[in-house]
Amino acid sequence: MTNTLQPTDDRRYVLHRRITWIVTATIAWNLIEAVVAITAGAVASSAALIGFGLDSTIEVLSAAAVAWQFTRRDPERWEKRTLRVIAVAFFALAVYVAASSVSTLVNQVDVQQSMVGIVLTALSVVIMPFLSLAERRAGRELGSATAVADSKQTLICTYLSAAVLIGLVANSLYGWWWVDGIAGLVISGFAIREGVEAWRGDACATSVGMLLEEDHDDHPDPDHKH
C-alpha cells in the first residue's frame, strides 16, 4: 500500500508542522500547569502538587527540545542529540518523583485539601493523552524517534497527573495520605525505563525510524527503492 512507503516531501512538511504545533500546545499547557500546581501546592503544603508542577517544567524542556529540532533545516540530523535531552528529562523526572514520594511516605506529610489541584490534575488527565497520541502518530509516520520519545514523556506526565489526582482525592475523602507516594514510585519506574530507551540514541532511532523502513521493506512492493 502506498501509505506504507516513506512520506513524500510535501507530507513530511505537513508532519513537521503538525509536530511543531503539538509540542507548542504541550509547552503552553505545561507552563500553566507548572505555575498553578506549584502555587496550589505551596498553599496546601502538598509535596505531590509541587512535584507535579516541577514535572511540568521537565515536560516543557522535552517538548522545547523537539520544537527546536523541528525548526532546523534538516531535523533528522539532530535526532540523537535531542533524544539525549529527552532522556535526561526522563531521569530527572524519575529522581525527583522518587525522592518526593519517599519523603512523603517517610514523613507522613499531612496534605491539605486542594480543589484547585484536583481540577488541574483532572484537566491534565483529559488533555495530555490527546496531545501524546497526536504526536506519536505523526512521529511514527515521519519516522522520528524524538517525536515518539517526547510523546512518551507526555504520557508519563498523564500517569503522574492521574497518580496525583488519586492521591489528592483519596486524601481529601479518606485521609489516605500514602496513596500518591506509592503511585509516584511506580511512575518513577516507568520514567527510568523510557529514559534508558531514549538514551540509547542510535538504538532508539533504529527501533522507531529504521525499523519503520524495515517494516516497509517487509511489505510486498518490488518497486520499493533499496
DRENDO-1510 file (C-alpha; in Angstrom, 1 decimal, always signed):
<recs>
REC; n; res; u; v; w
REC; 1; MET; +0.0; +0.0; +0.0 .
REC; 2; THR; +1.3; +3.5; -0.8 .
REC; 3; ASN; +0.9; +4.9; +2.7 .
REC; 4; THR; +3.5; +2.2; +3.9 .
REC; 5; LEU; +6.2; +3.9; +1.9 .
REC; 6; GLN; +8.4; +6.8; +3.1 .
REC; 7; PRO; +6.3; +10.0; +3.2 .
REC; 8; THR; +6.6; +12.4; +0.3 .
REC; 9; ASP; +8.4; +15.8; +0.8 .
REC; 10; ASP; +5.0; +17.6; +1.0 .
REC; 11; ARG; +3.8; +15.1; +3.6 .
REC; 12; ARG; +7.0; +15.4; +5.6 .
REC; 13; TYR; +6.5; +19.2; +5.6 .
REC; 14; VAL; +2.9; +18.7; +6.9 .
REC; 15; LEU; +4.1; +16.3; +9.6 .
REC; 16; HIS; +6.9; +18.7; +10.7 .
REC; 17; ARG; +4.4; +21.5; +11.0 .
REC; 18; ARG; +2.0; +19.3; +12.9 .
REC; 19; ILE; +4.6; +18.1; +15.4 .
REC; 20; THR; +5.7; +21.7; +15.9 .
REC; 21; TRP; +2.2; +22.8; +16.7 .
REC; 22; ILE; +1.6; +19.8; +19.1 .
REC; 23; VAL; +4.7; +20.5; +21.1 .
REC; 24; THR; +3.9; +24.2; +21.2 .
REC; 25; ALA; +0.5; +23.4; +22.7 .
REC; 26; THR; +2.2; +21.0; +25.1 .
REC; 27; ILE; +4.6; +23.7; +26.2 .
REC; 28; ALA; +1.8; +26.2; +26.7 .
REC; 29; TRP; -0.3; +23.8; +28.8 .
REC; 30; ASN; +2.6; +22.7; +30.9 .
REC; 31; LEU; +3.6; +26.2; +31.7 .
REC; 32; ILE; +0.1; +26.8; +33.0 .
REC; 33; GLU; +0.3; +23.5; +35.0 .
REC; 34; ALA; +3.7; +24.5; +36.5 .
REC; 35; VAL; +2.6; +27.9; +37.8 .
REC; 36; VAL; -0.8; +26.7; +39.1 .
REC; 37; ALA; +0.4; +23.4; +40.6 .
REC; 38; ILE; +3.4; +24.9; +42.4 .
REC; 39; THR; +1.3; +27.8; +43.8 .
REC; 40; ALA; -1.5; +25.5; +44.9 .
REC; 41; GLY; +1.0; +23.0; +46.3 .
REC; 42; ALA; +2.7; +25.7; +48.4 .
REC; 43; VAL; -0.7; +26.9; +49.7 .
REC; 44; ALA; -1.8; +23.3; +50.6 .
REC; 45; SER; +1.7; +22.1; +51.8 .
REC; 46; SER; +1.4; +19.4; +49.1 .
REC; 47; ALA; +4.7; +17.8; +48.1 .
REC; 48; ALA; +2.8; +15.9; +45.4 .
REC; 49; LEU; +1.4; +19.0; +43.8 .
REC; 50; ILE; +4.7; +20.8; +43.9 .
REC; 51; GLY; +6.3; +17.8; +42.4 .
REC; 52; PHE; +3.7; +17.7; +39.7 .
REC; 53; GLY; +4.4; +21.4; +38.9 .
REC; 54; LEU; +8.1; +20.7; +38.7 .
REC; 55; ASP; +7.4; +17.7; +36.4 .
REC; 56; SER; +5.6; +20.1; +34.1 .
REC; 57; THR; +8.8; +22.1; +33.8 .
REC; 58; ILE; +10.6; +19.0; +32.8 .
REC; 59; GLU; +7.9; +18.3; +30.2 .
REC; 60; VAL; +8.4; +21.8; +28.9 .
REC; 61; LEU; +12.1; +21.0; +28.4 .
REC; 62; SER; +11.4; +17.8; +26.5 .
REC; 63; ALA; +8.8; +19.5; +24.2 .
REC; 64; ALA; +11.0; +22.5; +23.7 .
REC; 65; ALA; +13.9; +20.3; +22.6 .
REC; 66; VAL; +11.6; +18.7; +19.9 .
REC; 67; ALA; +10.2; +22.0; +18.9 .
REC; 68; TRP; +13.8; +23.3; +18.4 .
REC; 69; GLN; +14.7; +20.3; +16.4 .
REC; 70; PHE; +11.8; +20.7; +14.0 .
REC; 71; THR; +12.8; +24.3; +13.3 .
REC; 72; ARG; +16.1; +23.1; +11.9 .
REC; 73; ARG; +16.6; +22.9; +8.2 .
REC; 74; ASP; +17.3; +19.1; +8.5 .
REC; 75; PRO; +15.6; +17.9; +11.7 .
REC; 76; GLU; +16.8; +14.3; +11.3 .
REC; 77; ARG; +20.4; +15.5; +11.8 .
REC; 78; TRP; +19.5; +16.4; +15.4 .
REC; 79; GLU; +17.7; +13.2; +16.3 .
REC; 80; LYS; +20.4; +11.7; +18.6 .
REC; 81; ARG; +21.2; +15.0; +20.5 .
REC; 82; THR; +17.5; +15.7; +21.1 .
REC; 83; LEU; +17.0; +12.1; +22.3 .
REC; 84; ARG; +19.7; +12.7; +24.9 .
REC; 85; VAL; +17.9; +15.8; +26.1 .
REC; 86; ILE; +14.7; +13.9; +26.4 .
REC; 87; ALA; +16.5; +11.0; +28.2 .
REC; 88; VAL; +17.9; +13.4; +30.8 .
REC; 89; ALA; +14.4; +14.9; +31.3 .
REC; 90; PHE; +13.1; +11.3; +32.0 .
REC; 91; PHE; +15.9; +10.6; +34.5 .
REC; 92; ALA; +15.4; +14.0; +36.2 .
REC; 93; LEU; +11.7; +13.3; +36.5 .
REC; 94; ALA; +12.3; +9.8; +37.9 .
REC; 95; VAL; +14.8; +11.1; +40.5 .
REC; 96; TYR; +12.6; +13.9; +41.7 .
REC; 97; VAL; +9.3; +11.9; +41.8 .
REC; 98; ALA; +11.1; +9.0; +43.7 .
REC; 99; ALA; +12.7; +11.4; +46.2 .
REC; 100; SER; +9.4; +13.3; +46.7 .
REC; 101; SER; +7.4; +10.1; +47.1 .
REC; 102; VAL; +9.8; +8.6; +49.7 .
REC; 103; SER; +9.8; +11.9; +51.6 .
REC; 104; THR; +6.0; +11.9; +51.6 .
REC; 105; LEU; +5.9; +8.3; +52.9 .
REC; 106; VAL; +8.7; +8.6; +55.5 .
REC; 107; ASN; +7.5; +12.0; +56.9 .
REC; 108; GLN; +3.8; +11.1; +56.6 .
REC; 109; VAL; +3.1; +14.5; +55.1 .
REC; 110; ASP; -0.3; +15.9; +56.1 .
REC; 111; VAL; -1.6; +17.4; +52.8 .
REC; 112; GLN; -4.4; +19.9; +53.0 .
REC; 113; GLN; -7.4; +19.7; +50.6 .
REC; 114; SER; -6.8; +21.5; +47.3 .
REC; 115; MET; -9.7; +21.8; +44.9 .
REC; 116; VAL; -7.5; +23.8; +42.6 .
REC; 117; GLY; -5.1; +20.9; +42.5 .
REC; 118; ILE; -7.9; +18.3; +41.9 .
REC; 119; VAL; -9.3; +20.4; +39.0 .
REC; 120; LEU; -5.9; +21.0; +37.4 .
REC; 121; THR; -4.8; +17.3; +37.5 .
REC; 122; ALA; -8.2; +16.2; +36.3 .
REC; 123; LEU; -7.9; +18.5; +33.3 .
REC; 124; SER; -4.4; +17.2; +32.7 .
REC; 125; VAL; -5.6; +13.6; +32.6 .
REC; 126; VAL; -8.1; +14.6; +29.9 .
REC; 127; ILE; -5.9; +16.9; +27.8 .
REC; 128; MET; -2.4; +15.2; +27.8 .
REC; 129; PRO; -3.4; +11.8; +26.3 .
REC; 130; PHE; -4.7; +13.6; +23.2 .
REC; 131; LEU; -1.5; +15.5; +22.8 .
REC; 132; SER; +0.6; +12.4; +23.3 .
REC; 133; LEU; -1.4; +10.3; +20.8 .
REC; 134; ALA; -1.3; +13.0; +18.1 .
REC; 135; GLU; +2.4; +13.5; +18.5 .
REC; 136; ARG; +3.1; +9.7; +18.5 .
REC; 137; ARG; +1.1; +9.2; +15.3 .
REC; 138; ALA; +2.8; +12.0; +13.5 .
REC; 139; GLY; +6.2; +10.9; +14.8 .
REC; 140; ARG; +5.7; +7.3; +13.7 .
REC; 141; GLU; +4.5; +8.3; +10.2 .
REC; 142; LEU; +7.5; +10.6; +9.9 .
REC; 143; GLY; +9.9; +8.0; +11.4 .
REC; 144; SER; +11.0; +10.5; +14.1 .
REC; 145; ALA; +12.4; +8.8; +17.3 .
REC; 146; THR; +12.4; +12.1; +19.1 .
REC; 147; ALA; +8.8; +12.9; +18.5 .
REC; 148; VAL; +7.8; +9.4; +19.6 .
REC; 149; ALA; +10.1; +9.7; +22.7 .
REC; 150; ASP; +8.5; +13.1; +23.6 .
REC; 151; SER; +5.0; +11.6; +23.2 .
REC; 152; LYS; +6.0; +9.0; +25.8 .
REC; 153; GLN; +7.2; +11.8; +28.1 .
REC; 154; THR; +3.8; +13.4; +27.7 .
REC; 155; LEU; +2.1; +10.1; +28.5 .
REC; 156; ILE; +4.3; +9.7; +31.6 .
REC; 157; CYS; +3.0; +13.2; +32.6 .
REC; 158; THR; -0.5; +11.9; +32.2 .
REC; 159; TYR; +0.2; +8.9; +34.5 .
REC; 160; LEU; +1.7; +11.3; +37.1 .
REC; 161; SER; -1.4; +13.5; +36.8 .
REC; 162; ALA; -3.6; +10.6; +37.5 .
REC; 163; ALA; -1.5; +9.5; +40.4 .
REC; 164; VAL; -1.5; +13.0; +42.0 .
REC; 165; LEU; -5.3; +13.2; +41.3 .
REC; 166; ILE; -6.0; +9.9; +43.0 .
REC; 167; GLY; -3.8; +10.9; +45.9 .
REC; 168; LEU; -5.5; +14.3; +46.4 .
REC; 169; VAL; -9.0; +12.8; +46.1 .
REC; 170; ALA; -8.2; +9.8; +48.4 .
REC; 171; ASN; -6.5; +12.1; +51.0 .
REC; 172; SER; -9.4; +14.6; +50.8 .
REC; 173; LEU; -12.1; +11.9; +51.2 .
REC; 174; TYR; -10.5; +9.3; +53.4 .
REC; 175; GLY; -7.3; +10.7; +54.7 .
REC; 176; TRP; -5.2; +8.2; +52.7 .
REC; 177; TRP; -2.0; +10.4; +52.6 .
REC; 178; TRP; +0.2; +7.5; +51.4 .
REC; 179; VAL; -1.6; +6.8; +48.1 .
REC; 180; ASP; +0.2; +9.4; +45.9 .
REC; 181; GLY; +3.6; +8.4; +47.4 .
REC; 182; ILE; +3.2; +4.8; +46.3 .
REC; 183; ALA; +1.8; +5.8; +42.9 .
REC; 184; GLY; +4.7; +8.2; +42.5 .
REC; 185; LEU; +7.2; +5.4; +42.9 .
REC; 186; VAL; +5.5; +3.3; +40.2 .
REC; 187; ILE; +5.6; +6.3; +37.9 .
REC; 188; SER; +9.3; +6.8; +38.6 .
REC; 189; GLY; +10.0; +3.2; +37.4 .
REC; 190; PHE; +8.2; +3.9; +34.1 .
REC; 191; ALA; +10.2; +7.1; +33.7 .
REC; 192; ILE; +13.5; +5.3; +34.2 .
REC; 193; ARG; +12.6; +2.7; +31.6 .
REC; 194; GLU; +11.6; +5.3; +29.0 .
REC; 195; GLY; +14.8; +7.3; +29.8 .
REC; 196; VAL; +17.0; +4.3; +29.1 .
REC; 197; GLU; +15.3; +3.7; +25.8 .
REC; 198; ALA; +15.8; +7.4; +24.8 .
REC; 199; TRP; +19.4; +7.5; +26.0 .
REC; 200; ARG; +20.4; +4.6; +23.6 .
REC; 201; GLY; +20.1; +7.1; +20.8 .
REC; 202; ASP; +21.1; +5.1; +17.8 .
REC; 203; ALA; +19.2; +2.1; +19.1 .
REC; 204; CYS; +16.1; +4.1; +19.7 .
REC; 205; ALA; +16.4; +5.8; +16.4 .
REC; 206; THR; +16.8; +2.4; +14.8 .
REC; 207; SER; +13.8; +0.9; +16.6 .
REC; 208; VAL; +11.5; +3.8; +15.7 .
REC; 209; GLY; +12.9; +5.2; +12.4 .
REC; 210; MET; +14.9; +2.5; +10.6 .
REC; 211; LEU; +12.7; -0.4; +11.8 .
REC; 212; LEU; +9.8; +1.5; +10.1 .
REC; 213; GLU; +11.8; +1.3; +6.9 .
REC; 214; GLU; +12.5; -2.4; +7.5 .
REC; 215; ASP; +8.8; -2.8; +8.2 .
REC; 216; HIS; +8.1; -1.1; +4.8 .
REC; 217; ASP; +10.6; -3.5; +3.2 .
REC; 218; ASP; +8.6; -6.4; +4.6 .
REC; 219; HIS; +5.5; -5.3; +2.6 .
REC; 220; PRO; +5.2; -6.8; -1.0 .
REC; 221; ASP; +6.4; -3.9; -3.1 .
REC; 222; PRO; +9.1; -5.0; -5.6 .
REC; 223; ASP; +9.5; -1.4; -6.9 .
REC; 224; HIS; +10.4; +0.0; -3.4 .
REC; 225; LYS; +13.9; +1.5; -3.5 .
REC; 226; HIS; +16.9; -0.3; -1.8 .
</recs>
